[in-house]
Amino acid sequence: MRTTITLPDPPFLNAKRAAEEHSTNLRGLVEEALLSFIAKKPARSARPFRLHTVRGVLVNPSVDLDRTSSLITADDEAEFQQRK
């Protein structure tokens, strides 16, 4: 099959130079590049994150979970109470 493409000068000249360096012509270089591009498999996306949850009372309802400083304070207070 025959087709025509238009390239700006810099990529065209770089492609001609690369073809010479690989002992091929521009047609061979473009064909190899297209086949390589088409053969690439798309990167697999990571599995979706799944949060493991458990039933039961694990968190003091009076603690604001949006403020980590309150969690640290509650933890420190609980430890202090155990030492008494």
C-alpha positions in Angstrom: 0.0 0.0 0.0 1.2 3.5 -0.8 0.5 6.6 1.3 1.9 10.1 1.7 2.8 11.7 5.0 4.0 15.2 5.8 6.7 15.7 8.4 8.5 18.8 9.6 12.1 19.0 8.5 13.9 18.1 11.8 12.1 14.8 12.4 12.4 13.9 8.7 16.2 14.6 8.7 16.6 12.7 12.0 14.7 9.7 10.6 16.8 9.7 7.4 20.0 9.8 9.5 18.7 7.0 11.7 17.9 4.9 8.7 21.4 5.3 7.3 22.9 4.4 10.7 20.8 1.2 10.8 21.7 0.3 7.2 18.1 0.6 6.0 16.0 3.1 4.1 13.3 5.5 5.4 10.5 3.0 4.4 12.1 0.2 6.4 12.6 2.5 9.4 9.0 3.7 9.4 7.7 0.2 8.9 9.8 -1.2 11.8 8.8 1.8 14.1 5.1 1.3 13.3 5.2 -2.5 13.9 7.0 -1.9 17.2 4.5 0.7 18.3 1.5 -1.5 17.4 3.0 -4.5 19.1 3.4 -2.8 22.4 0.8 -4.0 24.9 -0.8 -1.3 27.0 0.4 -1.2 30.5 -1.8 -3.1 32.9 -3.5 -1.0 35.4 -2.9 -1.8 39.0 -5.6 -3.7 40.8 -8.1 -1.4 42.5 -7.3 -0.7 46.2 -9.5 -2.5 48.5 -9.8 -1.4 52.1 -10.1 -4.3 54.6 -12.7 -3.6 57.2 -13.8 -5.5 60.3 -16.9 -5.5 62.4 -16.9 -4.4 66.0 -16.1 -1.4 68.1 -12.5 -0.5 67.3 -12.5 3.2 67.6 -13.6 5.5 70.4 -16.6 7.4 69.0 -15.5 10.6 70.7 -12.2 10.7 68.7 -12.2 12.8 65.5 -10.6 10.6 62.9 -10.0 13.6 60.7 -7.5 15.0 63.2 -4.6 12.6 63.7 -3.4 14.8 66.6 -6.5 13.8 68.5 -5.7 10.1 67.9 -2.2 10.6 69.3 -3.6 12.5 72.3 -6.2 9.8 73.0 -3.5 7.1 72.7 -1.2 9.0 75.1 -4.0 9.5 77.6 -4.9 5.8 77.5 -1.3 4.8 78.2 -1.1 7.3 81.1 -4.2 5.9 82.6 -2.8 2.4 82.5 0.3 3.5 84.4 -1.7 4.8 87.4 
